[in-house]
Each structure stands twice: as structure tokens, then as C-alpha cells.
Amino acid sequence: MALQASSLLSSAFVSPKEVKVNGGIKDSVFLGVSFSESVKSDINSTLLRSKRMNMQSVIVKAQTTATDAPAVSQATPDSKKTLRKGNVIITGASSGLGLATAKALAESGKWHVIMACRDFLKTEKAAKSAGMTKDSYTVMHLDLASLDSVRQFIDNFRRSDMPLDVLVCNAAVYQPTASQPSYTADGFEMSVGVNHLGHFLLARELLDDLKNSDYPSKRLIIVGSITGNTNTLAGNVPPKANLGDLRGLAGGVNGMSGSAMIDGGDFDGAKAYKDSKVCNMLMMQEFHRRFHEETGITFASLYPGCIATTGLFREHIPLFRLLFPPFQKYITKGFVSEDDAGRRLAQVVSDPSLTKSGVYWSWNQNSASFENQLSKEASDADKAKRVWELSEKLVGLA
Ligand SMILES: NC(=O)c1ccc[n+]([C@@H]2O[C@H](COP(=O)([O-])OP(=O)(O)OC[C@H]3O[C@@H](n4cnc5c(N)ncnc54)[C@H](OP(=O)(O)O)[C@@H]3O)[C@@H](O)[C@H]2O)c1
């Protein structure tokens, strides 16, 4: 049993290979503008009041919880600096990394967080217990296991009249002990359906909203994972990620006409998760290739470190859940607390030094960010194009 546990635990996330170190987070000033300036003007507060009223009525119609509207733009005498709060949508912000990121951004006073979650009450309670102030967030319903829900979310968000400056695709399910596949409302295997296809539709559709933002730096971030990268120790623990020739994805990963797995093989819940993460990292790069130059949007992915305490491991066996955090803390030393991981993702959202597009960010032992290398498969441009095209068909975009 001990052996079994240690081999399970060796799927732990090790420190990734370092390539290049970048600057750390800069909290006090964003793009050279102090936010304390943004609340001084009378004009600003008048605009703010009218925007609040407008937003609240719209959001009630959209059956979401209105908390408060973000601050608004203010022109300064020297230049037209955007002083309003940035608006960031974070999927899966009800727990773990998403919640810690929402908290870090809300606390900075510079961001209004749209918490896109499937469990409304859980998210409200989580925001409250994280100490997020009412005016720093809005909860909107999103179930990534239903394409209809994704479309409804987009509709609700647009009705709120909030500009979109950053989208963070963070939510995920991980079903390592499932012996049989489960399926989304549209009949896709759950991990691929939620982690990849739901996010793909969301990101593809919200691209125009990001494009229309007047914010100085607009970003689309898709959370990746070391486990999908076979150029790492953790990525080499079986079952390894492998999308094969994509025959299962071409068949709809629905288990009806073919396999529930992207590569067309037998179902394996741990592999399905890793495969979905490869898709996440491939899609970030494909977005970059197709849209960065035209839109100026920064596309990025990241591995925030091993956050061994999050709900991601809720479906793992109890022994794993007991031993995994100390194993990460004391053996691999790859353990990252939820708060630290949240600050890392918040950095990718807002740090002016992390605007390079097409990058997969990681952090070294000193918590300094660097551009990490993706595995051969996770950086295969031909495969990315094919996954994109097949995914467009599956979510009804082609
Ligand atoms: N934990 C790690 O060590 C680690 C390492 C590398 C990467 N990551 C990545 O980090 C991200 C966040 O994971 P986490 O560790 O913070 O896990 P987590 O605490 O379980 O968070 C996952 C979030 O996804 C949401 N979610 C699940 N299914 C959904 C659906 N159908 N629709 C909408 N939301 C859904 C969950 O909502 P509910 O609260 O309603 O369940 C939860 O908010 C994932 O992308 C994961 O791959 C994690």
C-alpha cells in the first residue's frame, strides 16, 4: 500500500526547468498610474453613480448578483490614461487557485472580479470568507459542462455592460479514480468537456469583447499544468498525456460512436485530465498565432506550482489526499500555498512585465517568474491547428 501511495504521489509536481527569470509583482502602481488618483475627481464619482445604477438594473435582469460596478475612466490633463478598475472574468473562482486569484486581485483595489461559477451560493460564501468586499466582485452563473450555459453566461455578461479586460480560464475537474467516464450535457467526456471544450467556446466567443476593451493590457489566460508536459518528471508518471492522432476527439469524445478519450483509447480519468491540459496549452498558443498580432491581446498559460490542498484532488483516494500535501512540502519541495499560487496567477493577469504573448509561465524556487518550455506535443503547432478545428466543430462554431 505504501508503495502504491508513493507511486501515486510521484505524480507530484516537481520544480520545472528554469529558462529565464522575469520581474516580480508590482503592487503599488499599475502601468505608471496610482489608483488613489482615480477616486479624487467629482466628475468621476458622478459617472460612477450613473454607471452603478445602470449596471445594477441590467444585472438584476440577467439574474446575476450585482455587487457593485467597477470605477470608470478619467482623462488626465497630460494623457488619456485609463484609470478605471480592470474587469477580469475568472472561471472556477469558488475555490482553490481561482478563489485565491480573485482575492489577490480584489485586494489590490485595481480589479473588479467576475466570478464565473456553477455554484452560486458556494461562491458567495467563498468570496465572503476570503474577505472580498462587496464592491470588488460579481458572481455570475457558468456551468462549463453545458455549452448552453456557456452561451447564457456570455449573454448575461454582455447585458451587464461591463467591458472585458482579462479572461482567466481556470476551472477544471480531475477524476483520477473514475472507472467509467461521465459526460457533459452535450455528451462530451467530462474532463475534456469542462476543462477544454467549455473554455474553448467561452474564450472564442469572448475574444471580440476583449478586443473591444480600451484597457492598456488585455489578456486571455488559460491555466495549464506540468502533468500535461512529458518533458518533466511529473509529466512522465503514467498514465502520460498523449493526444495520439486525435481520432477520439474527431469522434466527439462521447463514448457512443467511439472512444471517450481524445486519442481513441480506453477510458482513464487521470489521462483524460492530462490530455485536457495539453489542449489548454495548445489552444493558448493557437490563439496567439491567430489573434495576437491583429488584436494586441496577450495570450498566456501557466503552471502555478503544486497546490496540493485544493479541491482538485477531492475525487482521489483518502490516503492520497492525506499524504500528498506533506509529500509535496517535504519531499519534492514543490508545494505552493493557495495564496501564493493566487498571487502568481494574479501576476499573469496584471503585472506590466508579463505582457509577452504565447508564453507558458512558471516560477522558480525564489518565486520569480520565467518562460518555461512546453513538451513536444504541447507545443506542436500542427496538432494545435487540428485540435482547434475539431473543437470548433464540436462546440458549434464551424
Ligand atoms: N491544484 C494543483 O496542484 C494544480 C496544479 C496545476 C494546475 N492546476 C490547475 O488549476 C486550476 C484550478 O484548480 P484548483 O487546484 O484550484 O482546483 P479546485 O479548487 O477544485 O477548483 C476548480 C474550480 O473549477 C470549478 N468547476 C469544476 N467544474 C466546473 C464546471 N462544470 N463549471 C464551472 N466551474 C467548474 C470548481 O467549482 P465548484 O467549486 O463548484 O466545484 C472550482 O471552482 C485548474 O485548471 C487546474 O488544472 C492545479
The ligand as an SDF file (V2000), in Angstrom:
LIG
                    3D

 48 52  0  0  0  0  0  0  0  0999 V2000
   -4.0010   22.0610   -7.5900 N   0  0  0  0  0  0  0  0  0  0  0  0
   -2.8720   21.9550   -8.2930 C   0  0  0  0  0  0  0  0  0  0  0  0
   -1.8530   21.4680   -7.8120 O   0  0  0  0  0  0  0  0  0  0  0  0
   -2.8080   22.4480   -9.6990 C   0  0  0  0  0  0  0  0  0  0  0  0
   -1.6050   22.3670  -10.3860 C   0  0  0  0  0  0  0  0  0  0  0  0
   -1.5490   22.8040  -11.7020 C   0  0  0  0  0  0  0  0  0  0  0  0
   -2.6490   23.3440  -12.3030 C   0  0  0  0  0  0  0  0  0  0  0  0
   -3.8180   23.4080  -11.6130 N   0  0  0  0  0  0  0  0  0  0  0  0
   -4.9590   23.9730  -12.3060 C   0  0  0  0  0  0  0  0  0  0  0  0
   -5.5110   24.9950  -11.5170 O   0  0  0  0  0  0  0  0  0  0  0  0
   -6.8740   25.1870  -11.8860 C   0  0  0  0  0  0  0  0  0  0  0  0
   -7.7370   25.2920  -10.6360 C   0  0  0  0  0  0  0  0  0  0  0  0
   -7.6820   24.0790   -9.9310 O   0  0  0  0  0  0  0  0  0  0  0  0
   -7.6600   24.0220   -8.3410 P   0  0  0  0  0  0  0  0  0  0  0  0
   -6.4760   23.2340   -7.9600 O   0  0  0  0  0  0  0  0  0  0  0  0
   -7.8710   25.3650   -7.7540 O   0  0  0  0  0  0  0  0  0  0  0  0
   -8.9280   23.0770   -8.0720 O   0  0  0  0  0  0  0  0  0  0  0  0
  -10.3440   23.3650   -7.3690 P   0  0  0  0  0  0  0  0  0  0  0  0
  -10.1560   24.0010   -6.0510 O   0  0  0  0  0  0  0  0  0  0  0  0
  -11.0700   22.0760   -7.4470 O   0  0  0  0  0  0  0  0  0  0  0  0
  -11.0130   24.4200   -8.3310 O   0  0  0  0  0  0  0  0  0  0  0  0
  -11.6550   24.0270   -9.5040 C   0  0  0  0  0  0  0  0  0  0  0  0
  -12.7530   25.0020   -9.8080 C   0  0  0  0  0  0  0  0  0  0  0  0
  -13.3700   24.5910  -11.0350 O   0  0  0  0  0  0  0  0  0  0  0  0
  -14.7680   24.6700  -10.8430 C   0  0  0  0  0  0  0  0  0  0  0  0
  -15.5090   23.7900  -11.7440 N   0  0  0  0  0  0  0  0  0  0  0  0
  -15.4680   22.4520  -11.8400 C   0  0  0  0  0  0  0  0  0  0  0  0
  -16.3600   22.0260  -12.7500 N   0  0  0  0  0  0  0  0  0  0  0  0
  -16.9760   23.1220  -13.2500 C   0  0  0  0  0  0  0  0  0  0  0  0
  -17.9980   23.3330  -14.2020 C   0  0  0  0  0  0  0  0  0  0  0  0
  -18.6140   22.3100  -14.8170 N   0  0  0  0  0  0  0  0  0  0  0  0
  -18.3730   24.5980  -14.4720 N   0  0  0  0  0  0  0  0  0  0  0  0
  -17.8040   25.6380  -13.8190 C   0  0  0  0  0  0  0  0  0  0  0  0
  -16.8440   25.5030  -12.8950 N   0  0  0  0  0  0  0  0  0  0  0  0
  -16.4350   24.2530  -12.6100 C   0  0  0  0  0  0  0  0  0  0  0  0
  -14.9700   24.2620   -9.3920 C   0  0  0  0  0  0  0  0  0  0  0  0
  -16.2560   24.6730   -8.9980 O   0  0  0  0  0  0  0  0  0  0  0  0
  -17.0080   24.0390   -7.7130 P   0  0  0  0  0  0  0  0  0  0  0  0
  -16.4950   24.8240   -6.5610 O   0  0  0  0  0  0  0  0  0  0  0  0
  -18.4450   24.2900   -7.9970 O   0  0  0  0  0  0  0  0  0  0  0  0
  -16.6420   22.5990   -7.6440 O   0  0  0  0  0  0  0  0  0  0  0  0
  -13.8440   25.0460   -8.7480 C   0  0  0  0  0  0  0  0  0  0  0  0
  -14.2150   26.3740   -8.5490 O   0  0  0  0  0  0  0  0  0  0  0  0
   -7.2230   24.0240  -12.8130 C   0  0  0  0  0  0  0  0  0  0  0  0
   -7.1840   24.4620  -14.1360 O   0  0  0  0  0  0  0  0  0  0  0  0
   -6.1120   23.0240  -12.5650 C   0  0  0  0  0  0  0  0  0  0  0  0
   -5.8870   22.2210  -13.7050 O   0  0  0  0  0  0  0  0  0  0  0  0
   -3.9220   22.9790  -10.3230 C   0  0  0  0  0  0  0  0  0  0  0  0
  1  2  1  0
  2  3  2  0
  2  4  1  0
  4  5  1  0
  4 48  2  0
  5  6  2  0
  6  7  1  0
  7  8  2  0
  8  9  1  0
  8 48  1  0
  9 10  1  0
  9 46  1  0
 10 11  1  0
 11 12  1  0
 11 44  1  0
 12 13  1  0
 13 14  1  0
 14 15  2  0
 14 16  1  0
 14 17  1  0
 17 18  1  0
 18 19  2  0
 18 20  1  0
 18 21  1  0
 21 22  1  0
 22 23  1  0
 23 24  1  0
 23 42  1  0
 24 25  1  0
 25 26  1  0
 25 36  1  0
 26 27  1  0
 26 35  1  0
 27 28  2  0
 28 29  1  0
 29 30  1  0
 29 35  2  0
 30 31  1  0
 30 32  2  0
 32 33  1  0
 33 34  2  0
 34 35  1  0
 36 37  1  0
 36 42  1  0
 37 38  1  0
 38 39  2  0
 38 40  1  0
 38 41  1  0
 42 43  1  0
 44 45  1  0
 44 46  1  0
 46 47  1  0
M  CHG  2   8   1  16  -1
M  END
$$$$
